[in-house]
């Protein structure tokens, strides 16, 4: 007998606020680590509108379902096949899991399912929402200045994006977003989430006193930005600057303007959600396999990216943001650009 998705056991649930959309996450576990990756939640009442999306996580160590029944109900997509092999997305692996999609309701049956929520489901949902509502979903950090102008940070893993963002926000900039941003008509919309922190001496008390949840990757923790930075995070900002962080102590040092064409080529590989997270098969499935719709969406994304870099000042940064004099010079340049006309 196939599982009845309407009567699955729910022992914990949270309504997550992602700024432009809401997502209900539920689990058959009383304590579910996936909630720690989010920083903003919505109050609930009988009058609350339904969530835009739902993610239902069922741990098979807590409640038992027959594998045959799950297989009969599971999606027939490439992603579902990969889930059944224990491969979720990028470098995230785990136990075999069963993925079921019913419109905006997503179900997953497996073990340690916190490894699927932030690493996969959030990326997929943000991409699908963006496609359906005219946004461009990018992997980027960002901050704003008092005037509201936003700076987006893009870079390879280990390129210094987190250090750049952290030091800017500790030195007067206003935190916007850590990993994901939705862009439309030149405006950056934050996706509220926790920030990954390492157990450095100055963070040890924070980690212990707030009992921060360990990140999926060993040695790190996740913390709400409100715990790390002064002030309330911004929800949005007009994009004035795009900074490609390329920290390499042995490389060419400096903070310099680059062309819109260079920025677009880099962002296409390191910021585009579809490219960076390998979501092309999910996007095709979202369009029901329709070739015309799929290619139209890719064409729209390319146009949105071109318009974004054309209307912003683009920089390459290989700088030491921990050096106060360097940091002051960089932030002064970005702040000036944030208050002036685009480009």
C-alpha positions in Angstrom: 0.0 0.0 0.0 1.4 3.4 -0.9 2.0 5.9 1.9 -0.9 8.3 2.6 0.8 11.7 2.3 -2.1 13.4 4.0 -1.6 11.5 7.3 2.1 11.4 7.7 3.3 11.8 11.3 4.4 15.3 12.1 6.2 15.9 15.4 7.8 19.2 14.6 7.1 22.0 12.1 8.2 25.5 11.3 7.1 28.1 8.9 10.2 29.6 7.4 10.3 33.2 6.1 12.5 33.5 3.0 11.5 37.2 2.4 9.7 36.8 -0.9 8.2 33.4 -0.2 7.5 31.1 2.8 8.2 27.5 3.2 6.7 25.1 5.7 9.2 22.4 6.9 7.9 19.5 8.9 9.5 16.3 10.3 8.4 13.2 12.1 11.2 14.0 14.6 10.7 16.2 17.6 14.2 17.8 17.1 15.2 18.4 13.5 18.6 20.0 12.8 17.4 21.4 9.4 15.6 24.3 11.2 18.9 25.8 12.4 19.9 26.8 8.9 17.2 29.4 8.8 17.1 32.7 10.7 13.6 34.0 10.3 10.3 32.3 11.0 6.7 33.4 10.6 4.1 33.3 13.5 1.3 30.9 12.9 -2.5 31.2 13.5 -5.7 29.9 12.1 -5.7 33.0 9.8 -2.2 32.5 8.5 -2.0 32.1 4.7 -0.8 28.8 3.5 3.0 28.4 2.8 4.2 28.9 -0.8 6.0 25.6 -0.6 6.1 22.6 1.8 8.9 20.2 2.6 7.9 17.1 4.5 10.8 15.0 5.9 10.1 11.5 7.2 12.9 9.7 9.0 12.7 6.0 8.4 14.4 5.2 11.7 11.4 6.7 13.5 8.5 5.5 11.4 8.6 2.5 9.1 7.4 2.4 5.5 8.0 -0.4 3.0 10.6 0.3 0.4 8.3 -1.2 -2.3 5.6 1.3 -1.4 8.0 4.2 -1.5 9.4 3.1 -4.8 5.9 2.9 -6.3 5.1 6.5 -5.2 8.5 8.1 -5.9 9.2 10.6 -8.7 10.5 9.3 -12.0 13.0 12.1 -12.4 16.8 12.0 -12.6 17.0 13.7 -9.2 14.8 11.1 -7.6 17.0 8.4 -9.0 20.0 10.1 -7.6 18.3 10.4 -4.2 17.7 6.7 -4.2 21.5 6.2 -4.7 22.3 8.5 -1.7 23.5 11.4 -3.9 21.6 14.6 -3.2 23.4 17.6 -4.8 26.9 18.7 -5.4 29.1 17.1 -2.7 26.3 16.2 -0.4 25.7 12.4 0.1 23.8 10.3 2.6 21.6 7.3 2.9 19.3 6.4 0.0 16.2 8.5 0.1 12.8 8.6 -1.7 11.7 11.9 -3.3 8.0 12.6 -4.0 6.8 15.8 -5.6 3.1 16.9 -5.6 3.1 20.5 -7.0 4.6 22.8 -4.3 4.6 20.0 -1.8 7.9 18.0 -1.6 8.2 14.8 0.4 11.4 12.9 1.3 11.7 9.6 3.1 15.1 8.6 4.4 17.6 9.2 7.2 19.5 12.3 8.4 17.3 14.3 6.2 18.7 17.7 7.3 21.3 16.9 4.6 18.6 17.4 2.0 16.7 20.5 3.2 19.3 23.4 2.9 21.7 21.6 0.5 19.0 20.6 -2.1 15.3 21.6 -1.4 16.0 25.3 -0.7 18.1 25.7 -3.8 15.4 24.0 -6.0 12.5 25.9 -4.5 14.3 29.3 -4.9 15.1 28.5 -8.5 11.6 27.4 -9.3 10.0 30.4 -7.5 12.4 32.7 -9.4 11.5 31.2 -12.8 7.8 31.5 -12.0 7.9 35.0 -10.7 10.4 36.8 -12.9 13.5 36.7 -10.5 17.0 35.6 -11.1 18.3 33.3 -8.4 22.0 33.8 -7.7 24.5 32.3 -5.3 25.9 35.5 -3.7 26.4 37.2 -0.4 25.6 40.9 0.0 25.4 44.0 2.2 24.0 47.5 1.9 25.0 50.9 3.0 22.9 53.5 4.8 21.7 54.9 1.5 20.3 51.5 0.5 22.7 50.7 -2.3 23.6 47.0 -2.3 26.9 45.2 -3.0 26.8 41.6 -4.2 29.7 39.3 -3.5 30.5 36.4 -5.7 33.4 34.0 -5.7 34.7 30.5 -5.8 34.8 28.4 -2.7 37.7 29.6 -0.6 37.8 32.9 -2.4 37.2 35.0 0.6 33.5 35.9 0.2 32.5 35.2 3.8 35.5 37.1 5.2 34.7 40.1 3.0 31.0 40.0 4.0 31.8 39.6 7.7 34.4 42.4 7.8 32.2 44.8 5.9 29.2 44.2 8.2 31.4 44.5 11.4 32.7 47.8 10.0 29.3 49.6 9.4 27.7 47.9 6.4 24.3 46.3 6.9 24.0 42.6 6.4 21.8 41.6 3.4 22.3 38.0 2.6 24.8 35.2 3.1 24.4 32.6 0.3 21.3 33.2 -1.9 19.8 36.3 -3.4 16.9 36.9 -5.8 17.3 39.7 -8.3 14.6 41.5 -10.3 14.8 44.9 -12.1 18.1 45.8 -10.5 16.9 45.1 -6.9 18.5 42.5 -4.7 16.1 40.6 -2.3 17.7 38.8 0.6 17.1 35.2 1.4 17.3 35.1 5.2 19.5 32.3 6.5 22.0 31.3 9.1 25.7 32.1 8.6 28.4 29.5 8.8 31.0 30.2 11.5 34.2 28.5 12.5 35.2 27.9 16.1 37.6 30.7 16.4 38.6 32.0 19.9 36.5 35.1 19.6 33.4 33.0 18.7 33.8 30.2 21.3 31.5 31.8 23.9 28.8 32.6 21.3 28.9 29.0 20.0 28.6 27.5 23.5 26.2 29.9 25.0 23.7 29.7 22.2 24.3 26.0 21.6 24.8 26.5 17.9 24.0 23.6 15.6 27.0 22.0 13.9 27.1 22.6 10.2 26.9 19.6 7.8 30.6 20.0 7.3 32.7 19.1 10.3 34.1 21.8 12.5 31.7 24.6 11.5 28.5 25.9 13.1 25.5 27.9 11.9 24.3 31.1 13.6 21.7 33.7 12.8 23.2 36.9 11.4 21.5 38.9 14.2 23.9 37.1 16.6 27.0 38.2 14.6 26.3 41.7 13.3 24.9 44.9 14.8 21.5 46.1 13.5 18.7 44.4 11.7 19.6 42.7 8.4 18.3 44.4 5.3 15.6 42.8 3.2 16.5 44.4 -0.1 18.8 47.0 -1.8 19.4 48.6 -5.2 22.4 46.8 -6.8 25.2 49.2 -7.3 28.3 47.0 -7.0 29.3 43.5 -7.9 32.5 42.3 -6.3 34.2 39.1 -7.4 36.3 37.9 -4.4 39.4 36.2 -5.5 41.6 36.0 -2.4 45.0 34.6 -3.2 48.0 35.9 -1.1 50.4 34.8 -3.8 48.4 36.2 -6.7 48.0 39.7 -8.1 46.8 41.8 -5.2 44.4 44.8 -5.6 40.8 46.1 -5.8 40.1 47.0 -9.4 37.3 47.6 -11.8 36.6 44.9 -14.4 34.3 45.0 -17.5 30.7 44.0 -17.4 31.6 41.3 -20.0 34.2 39.8 -17.6 31.8 39.9 -14.7 29.0 38.2 -16.7 31.3 35.4 -17.8 32.3 34.8 -14.2 28.8 35.1 -12.7 27.4 32.7 -15.3 29.7 30.0 -13.9 30.0 30.9 -10.2 26.7 32.7 -9.4 24.0 31.2 -11.6 22.0 28.8 -9.4 21.2 26.4 -12.3 24.9 26.2 -13.4 26.5 26.4 -10.0 24.3 23.8 -8.2 23.7 21.6 -11.2 19.9 22.1 -11.3 19.4 21.9 -15.1 17.6 18.5 -14.8 15.4 19.8 -12.0 14.5 22.9 -14.1 13.7 20.8 -17.1 11.4 18.6 -14.8 9.8 21.8 -13.5 8.8 22.6 -17.0 7.4 19.1 -17.5 10.2 18.3 -20.0 8.9 21.0 -22.3 11.9 22.0 -24.5 10.5 25.4 -25.6 9.7 26.5 -22.0 13.1 25.3 -20.8 15.1 27.1 -23.4 13.0 30.2 -23.0 13.8 30.2 -19.3 17.5 29.9 -20.0 17.3 32.8 -22.5 15.6 34.9 -19.9 18.2 34.1 -17.3 21.0 35.1 -19.7 19.2 38.4 -20.4 18.7 39.1 -16.7 22.4 38.5 -15.9 23.5 40.8 -18.8 21.3 43.6 -17.5 22.5 43.1 -14.0 26.2 43.5 -14.7 25.5 46.3 -17.2 23.8 48.4 -14.5 26.4 47.9 -11.8 30.0 48.7 -11.1 32.0 45.5 -11.3 35.2 44.8 -9.3 37.7 42.0 -8.7 39.1 41.9 -5.2 42.2 40.2 -4.0 42.6 42.1 -0.8 43.1 41.5 2.9 39.8 42.6 4.5 41.3 42.0 8.0 43.7 44.9 7.4 41.9 48.0 8.7 43.5 50.4 6.2 42.7 48.1 3.2 39.2 47.5 4.5 38.5 51.2 4.9 39.8 52.0 1.4 37.7 49.2 -0.2 34.5 50.1 1.7 34.9 53.8 0.9 35.0 53.0 -2.8 32.0 50.8 -2.6 30.0 53.3 -0.5 30.8 56.1 -3.0 29.5 53.9 -5.9 26.4 53.0 -3.9 25.3 56.6 -3.6 26.1 57.6 -7.2 24.6 56.8 -10.5 25.0 53.2 -11.8 28.3 52.6 -13.6 
